Amino acid sequence: MIMIRFDILTVFPEMFTSPFQVSLLKKAQERGLIEIGVHNIRDHALDRHRMTDDAPYGGGCGMVMKVEPIDRALSSVRRINERSVVVLLTPQGECFSQLVAEELAAYSQIILICGHYEGVDERVRQHLSDREISIGDYVLTGGELSAMVVVDAVGRLIPGVLGNSESTLSESFSMGLLEYPQYTRPSEYRGWKVPDVLISGHHREIDRWRRRESLRRTLIRRPDLLKDADLSAEDKMILQTLTEEY
């Protein structure tokens, strides 16, 4: 049973050929867990040149994506009986995060509009989209790469897409903290040793070490995350000690 459907509206559908045909996203589609549809907005332009952009009213440089082809493309893919959300990918949107990915994963259909050129007609923003999302404080040539990021981040949250569903629970940002350091064999390489606790077999001590290192890494690299993290009394004591150390 398909659990989530992604529909991507773009003027460059060729960009999506390879990314969705490898790794976990390919397997998830083959197993029927997710569907990904890529739709060319040009197919919904009415003029013989299939124009999807035009010069901005009031003058200025660049071109602006037209509202009519986007509206028709939306109408062609929206599923009336589905819980759907329309996302405009734009540098002006809210910053994409793990929390936003989790919110989007609750929908059965996600429609992603890839902006381009100098942007899209403001009526798309006002009347056609439900959310505006940016993947970071920088400008790309278009929303296609942003769409790939959203599909990957949301798709892997769908039950069954990952081999081990518990792996998402300890990942960076999932619990409000950065993930603890990871090691694998060999236990020593070029004199670089794996921490003794990880090969001790004492699972309680391993859990305590991982929690401490997660707090340490977050404190050093992303202290801004701590204000919203769910911290226990023990966590706060550990943080106090770590703060004194650093």
C-alpha positions as CSV (number, residue, x, y, z in Angstrom):
1,M,0.0,0.0,0.0
2,I,1.4,3.4,-1.0
3,M,1.9,5.4,2.2
4,I,2.9,8.7,0.6
5,R,3.0,10.3,-2.9
6,F,5.3,13.0,-4.0
7,D,4.4,15.1,-7.0
8,I,7.1,17.5,-8.3
9,L,6.2,20.4,-10.6
10,T,9.3,21.6,-12.5
11,V,10.5,23.0,-15.8
12,F,13.5,20.7,-15.7
13,P,12.2,17.1,-15.1
14,E,15.4,15.6,-16.5
15,M,17.2,16.6,-13.3
16,F,15.3,13.9,-11.3
17,T,16.1,10.9,-13.5
18,S,19.1,9.6,-11.5
19,P,18.5,10.7,-7.8
20,F,15.3,8.7,-7.4
21,Q,16.6,5.6,-9.1
22,V,19.3,4.6,-6.6
23,S,19.6,3.6,-3.0
24,L,16.7,3.5,-0.5
25,L,14.4,5.7,-2.5
26,K,14.5,3.3,-5.4
27,K,13.8,0.3,-3.1
28,A,11.0,2.2,-1.4
29,Q,9.3,2.8,-4.8
30,E,9.8,-0.8,-5.9
31,R,8.2,-2.0,-2.6
32,G,5.3,0.3,-3.1
33,L,5.9,2.3,0.0
34,I,6.2,5.7,-1.8
35,E,5.4,7.1,-5.2
36,I,7.3,9.9,-6.9
37,G,5.8,11.7,-9.9
38,V,7.8,14.4,-11.8
39,H,5.7,16.7,-14.0
40,N,6.8,19.2,-16.6
41,I,5.1,22.5,-16.0
42,R,5.6,23.3,-19.7
43,D,3.1,20.6,-20.6
44,H,0.4,22.9,-19.1
45,A,1.3,26.1,-21.0
46,L,-1.2,27.0,-23.7
47,D,0.9,28.9,-26.2
48,R,2.7,27.1,-29.0
49,H,6.1,27.9,-27.5
50,R,5.1,26.4,-24.1
51,M,6.2,29.5,-22.2
52,T,6.2,29.2,-18.4
53,D,7.8,32.6,-17.7
54,D,7.4,36.2,-18.7
55,A,8.9,39.7,-18.0
56,P,7.9,41.2,-14.6
57,Y,5.3,43.9,-14.4
58,G,7.0,47.2,-13.4
59,G,10.2,46.2,-15.1
60,G,13.4,44.7,-13.8
61,C,15.9,42.1,-14.7
62,G,15.1,38.4,-15.2
63,M,11.9,36.5,-15.8
64,V,9.0,35.4,-13.5
65,M,7.3,32.1,-13.6
66,K,3.6,32.4,-14.8
67,V,0.7,31.5,-12.5
68,E,-1.5,29.9,-15.2
69,P,0.7,26.9,-16.1
70,I,1.5,26.2,-12.4
71,D,-2.2,26.3,-11.5
72,R,-3.1,23.9,-14.3
73,A,-0.3,21.6,-13.3
74,L,-1.5,21.6,-9.8
75,S,-5.0,20.8,-10.8
76,S,-3.8,17.8,-12.9
77,V,-2.0,16.1,-10.0
78,R,-3.9,17.0,-6.9
79,R,-5.8,14.1,-5.4
80,I,-9.2,15.3,-4.1
81,N,-9.7,12.5,-1.6
82,E,-6.1,12.6,-0.3
83,R,-4.7,14.7,2.6
84,S,-2.4,16.8,0.5
85,V,-0.1,19.8,1.0
86,V,1.3,22.1,-1.6
87,V,4.8,23.3,-0.9
88,L,6.5,26.2,-2.8
89,L,10.3,25.8,-2.7
90,T,11.7,29.4,-2.3
91,P,14.6,31.1,-0.5
92,Q,11.9,33.2,1.3
93,G,10.3,30.1,2.9
94,E,10.7,28.7,6.4
95,C,14.0,26.9,7.0
96,F,13.6,23.1,6.4
97,S,14.4,21.0,9.4
98,Q,13.8,17.6,10.8
99,L,10.7,18.8,12.5
100,V,9.3,20.1,9.3
101,A,10.1,16.8,7.6
102,E,8.2,15.0,10.3
103,E,5.2,17.3,9.8
104,L,5.2,16.7,6.1
105,A,5.4,13.0,6.6
106,A,1.9,13.1,8.1
107,Y,0.4,13.9,4.6
108,S,-0.5,11.3,2.0
109,Q,0.4,13.6,-0.9
110,I,3.1,16.3,-1.0
111,I,3.1,18.5,-4.1
112,L,6.4,20.4,-4.5
113,I,6.6,23.5,-6.8
114,C,10.1,24.2,-8.0
115,G,10.7,27.9,-8.4
116,H,13.0,29.3,-11.0
117,Y,14.4,32.4,-12.7
118,E,13.6,35.5,-10.6
119,G,10.9,33.7,-8.8
120,V,7.2,32.9,-9.3
121,D,4.2,35.1,-9.7
122,E,3.1,36.2,-6.2
123,R,-0.4,34.7,-6.8
124,V,1.1,31.3,-6.6
125,R,2.4,32.1,-3.1
126,Q,-0.9,33.8,-2.1
127,H,-3.5,31.4,-3.5
128,L,-2.0,28.1,-4.6
129,S,0.6,27.0,-2.0
130,D,0.1,25.9,1.6
131,R,3.7,26.2,2.8
132,E,6.9,27.9,1.6
133,I,10.1,26.1,2.4
134,S,13.8,26.9,2.0
135,I,16.6,24.4,2.6
136,G,19.0,27.1,3.7
137,D,20.1,30.7,3.7
138,Y,21.5,30.7,0.2
139,V,20.1,31.0,-3.4
140,L,20.1,28.1,-5.9
141,T,19.4,28.3,-9.6
142,G,16.1,26.6,-9.0
143,G,14.0,24.5,-6.6
144,E,14.9,21.1,-8.1
145,L,17.7,20.4,-5.7
146,S,15.5,21.5,-2.8
147,A,12.8,19.1,-3.9
148,M,15.3,16.3,-3.9
149,V,16.3,17.1,-0.3
150,V,12.7,17.3,0.9
151,V,11.7,14.0,-0.8
152,D,14.8,12.2,0.7
153,A,14.3,13.6,4.2
154,V,10.6,12.9,4.3
155,G,10.7,9.6,2.4
156,R,13.1,8.0,4.9
157,L,10.6,8.7,7.7
158,I,8.0,6.5,6.1
159,P,7.8,3.1,8.0
160,G,9.6,0.4,6.2
161,V,11.8,2.6,4.0
162,L,14.8,2.2,6.3
163,G,15.9,-1.3,7.1
164,N,15.9,-0.5,10.9
165,S,13.1,1.8,11.9
166,E,14.8,2.5,15.2
167,S,17.8,4.1,13.5
168,T,15.9,7.4,12.9
169,L,15.3,7.8,16.7
170,S,19.0,8.4,17.5
171,E,20.0,10.4,14.5
172,S,21.1,14.0,14.7
173,F,18.1,16.4,15.2
174,S,15.6,13.6,15.8
175,M,15.9,13.9,19.6
176,G,16.9,17.6,19.5
177,L,20.6,16.8,19.8
178,L,23.4,15.9,17.5
179,E,24.2,12.2,17.2
180,Y,27.0,10.6,19.2
181,P,30.2,9.4,17.5
182,Q,30.1,6.1,15.7
183,Y,32.8,3.5,15.3
184,T,33.2,0.1,13.6
185,R,36.0,-2.5,13.1
186,P,38.9,-2.5,13.4
187,S,39.1,-1.5,17.0
188,E,42.5,0.1,16.4
189,Y,43.9,1.6,13.2
190,R,47.2,3.5,12.9
191,G,47.1,3.9,16.6
192,W,43.6,5.4,16.6
193,K,41.6,3.4,19.1
194,V,37.9,3.0,19.6
195,P,36.8,4.1,23.1
196,D,37.1,1.2,25.5
197,V,33.5,1.5,26.7
198,L,32.1,0.6,23.3
199,I,33.9,-2.8,23.3
200,S,33.2,-3.5,26.9
201,G,29.9,-5.2,26.5
202,H,28.4,-3.1,29.3
203,H,25.3,-1.8,27.5
204,R,24.2,0.6,30.3
205,E,27.6,2.2,30.3
206,I,27.5,2.4,26.5
207,D,24.2,4.2,26.6
208,R,25.5,6.7,29.2
209,W,28.6,7.3,27.1
210,R,26.6,7.9,24.0
211,R,24.3,10.3,25.7
212,R,27.2,12.2,27.2
213,E,28.9,12.4,23.8
214,S,25.7,13.5,22.1
215,L,25.4,16.3,24.7
216,R,29.1,17.2,24.3
217,R,28.9,17.4,20.5
218,T,25.7,19.5,20.6
219,L,27.2,21.9,23.1
220,I,30.3,22.4,21.0
221,R,28.8,22.4,17.5
222,R,25.2,23.5,17.8
223,P,24.5,25.0,21.3
224,D,21.4,26.7,19.9
225,L,19.7,23.3,19.8
226,L,19.9,22.8,23.6
227,K,17.3,25.4,24.4
228,D,14.6,23.3,22.8
229,A,16.0,19.8,23.6
230,D,14.2,17.5,26.0
231,L,16.7,17.3,28.8
232,S,16.6,15.2,32.0
233,A,18.0,16.3,35.3
234,E,21.0,14.1,34.6
235,D,21.5,15.7,31.2
236,K,21.6,19.1,32.8
237,M,24.2,18.0,35.3
238,I,26.3,16.6,32.5
239,L,26.0,19.8,30.5
240,Q,27.0,21.8,33.5
241,T,30.2,19.7,33.8
242,L,30.9,19.9,30.1
243,T,30.4,23.7,30.1
244,E,32.9,24.0,32.9
245,E,35.3,22.0,30.9
246,Y,34.9,24.1,27.8
